Amino acid sequence: MRSTVHSGPCSRLAAAVSNVVVVYHSGYGHTSKVAQAVAEGAGGKLLAIDADGNLPDGGWDLLSKARAIIFGSPTYMGNVSWQFKKFADESSKVWGAQGWRDKLGAAFTNSASISGDKQTTLYTMFTLAQQHGMIWAGTGMVVVKNLVWLSGKTSICV
């Protein structure tokens, strides 16, 4: 199935902010597919955290030059993967220099179940962004009964 990029939060983000980096860990490939769609929609670059929780050479520099950072992690056992947590912990060096202050931040996650405590995972990434002094981007989505209002357009929730 091919995804189609529509006008909405991601395309508005791309128009407002250039140099977006999507930094993510994917254990089984599912989060990687979501990361690709997010990067496409936001006009961003992908930066994968490897199986050992490390960024590739130049990864920290790429993040320091970004105007917006979008975090991505699968939800494992109710939170981010240990590889993403290692990346978050290593970002304390950046925090000490306030290197991500005032950058735009956002996040995404997925899990194998309908619930799976994804909210806790998103809150963990939100907290990381707040620790760094980042400005958080929400979805702009409001649910009213069985409808979703997004940028003045209506969709039916299934």
Secondary structure, 3 states (H helix, E strand, C coil): CCCCCCCCHHHHHHHHCCCEEEEEECCCCHHHHHHHHHHHHHCCEEEEECCCCCCCCCHHHHHHHCCEEEEEEECECCECCHHHHHHHHHCHHHHHCCCCCCCEEEEEEECCCCCCCHHHHHHHHHHHHHHCCCEECCCCEEEECCEEEECCEEEECC
